[in-house]
Amino acid sequence: MPLDTPPEVMVFKGIKLHYLYQFPLLVEFRQESVKESLQVLYGGANHSNNQGYYPRTTHLYKANLDLFSKIVELLENDPNFSDIKIVHKSSDLGLTHHIQAEYLDGSILFYDGLLIKVTKIIYNSRFNISELLSLTGCSNFSNDAINSFFELIEQKIGTINRWGYSTCYYYTIDEINWDRLGLQRVGNPQILLKIIDPSRMIITSSDTFKNGQFNVYLGEEDVINQMICQDFFIGLEIKNYTQFYNEQLEIVNIYQNRLREDFGGLISSIFKILHKHRSWNEVKNALISLFEIKEYLERGTLLLRDIQYQIEKKGAFYNTPRQIWFGDEEKDCEEKIPRCISQFFIAKINDDKIEIQTDNEKNLQSEFHYLSEFYNLKNNILHLKDLVEKIYKIEHDLLTGYQTEFAIYAVWIAIVALLITLLFQVAECVISVL
C-alpha cells in the first residue's frame, strides 16, 4: 500500500467485513403467540400509540442457555471453530447472551438464537478515500463460517429452511477523521456509503447488466450493527405474521371448497333433513370462524398501517438500557430495548470527497431490509381480506337460506299439527254425538 500521504492526515483507519443471516432457532420459544401480539395493537387514529410496539425484540425473545449449550458442544467438536464460548453480553438485538466462536480464517461468529453475524478484519492500517474500493469491493453472499455452522445445526439439532431467510454483507470503518472528511455530524447520524464496483457485473431480471454495488457504513460500529440487525429482526417478525395469515388463508380455502356441499344441503330434499341440519351447522361454524379471521384482518390492517408509518418516517432502531422491570422478572442489565433513530443517510463519493445525497428526498435515507417482506405481507392480507369478505357473504346468504327454509318447515309443521288437532277435535265431537 503506498504511503505517500502521512498517516496522521489520512481519513480512515481499519475495515471490517460483516455477514448477517437470519437463523431463528428461538422462534419456537417466542414469548407470546402471533394472535396475542396482534391484540397489543391500538386501533386509534394516532400512529404514535403503537410506536413502542416495534420491534419488541427482547419482549418476544429471551436468550435460551440450554439451546446455546447444545450448540457450543457441537462447535467444540468441529475443528473449524475455536475459542468457543457463551458470552453474557448484550447481542446486536439486545438479548442477554450470545454464542461467540472464531473460525479458522480468523473471522468471529456471533449467534444469539435469531441472527448469525460473522465479522472479519479486512484491513488494520490507515488509508484514504481513494483506496477504499481497492480494499473492499463486492463480496460473495456465501460465507464459509456460516455454512459450517448451518451444517452442524442441521446434523444434530434439526433442519431449518435457511433459503427462506434473508442475508446481507456490509463493511464498517473503525476510525474516521470527520474533519478531514469534510463532514460535521450533528446528532451523530449514521451514514451509508453506496459504492459501485466496476469489476463486478450483475444480471438483472430483465436480462440486462449493471455494475455491482456494496455498502460501507460510517459512524459507530455498534450502533450500525444494531440498526441493521433490528431491521433484519423486523423482517423475521413480518415473516411470522405472513405465516399466520397464510394459515388463515388455508382455513378460508377449506370453507371455499366446501361451498358446493353447503349449497347442496340447501337444495336437497326435505327427506334429507338430517343432511340439511348438518350442513346448516357447518355453515354456522364457518361464519363464526370467518368472523374471527375478519378480526385478525382488522388487526393486520393496523399492523400494516404502523409498519408503513415507520417506513415513511424513515425510522430505524438501536439498543438502549432497559429501565423498568416487573415483579417476577430477573433483572439483567445486559438486556436492552430498541429505541427509534433516523435511518442511515445515503452518501456518495465525488472527487475523493463524501457528499450526502440531498437532490432527491426519497433517496436521502436508505431503504429497509424488510421492505420485500412487508409488501408480501400486505399483498397476503389484502388478498385474504377480499376472499374472506366474499366467502363470508356467501355463507351468510346460505345461512339465511337455511333459516328461511327451516322456518317454512316450522310453519308447515305447525299447520299440520293444527290440522291434526282440529281433526282430533272433530273426531271427538262425532264420537260424542254417536
Secondary structure, DSSP 8 states (H G I E B T S, - for coil): ----S-GGG-SEEEEEEEEEEE--GGGGG-SS-HHHHHHH---SS-GGGGGGGS--HHHH----HHHHHHHHHHHHT-TTEEEEEEE-S--TT--S-EEEEEETTS-EEEE-SSEEEEEEEEEEEEE-GGGHHHHS----S--HHHHHHHHHHHHHT----GGGS-EEEEEEEEEE-HHHHT---SS---EEEEEEEEEEEEE-TTS-EEEEEEEEEES-HHHHHHHHHHHHHHHHHHHHHHHHHHHHHHHHHHHHHTHHHHHHHHHS-GGGHHHHHHHHHHHHHHHHHHHHHHHHHHHHHHHHHHHHHHHHTTEEEEEEE-----TT----TT-EEEEEEE--EEEEEETTEEEE--S-GGGSB---TTHHHHHHHHHHHHHHHHHHHHHHHHHHHHHHHHHHHHHHHHHHHHHHHHHHHHHHHHHHHHHHH-
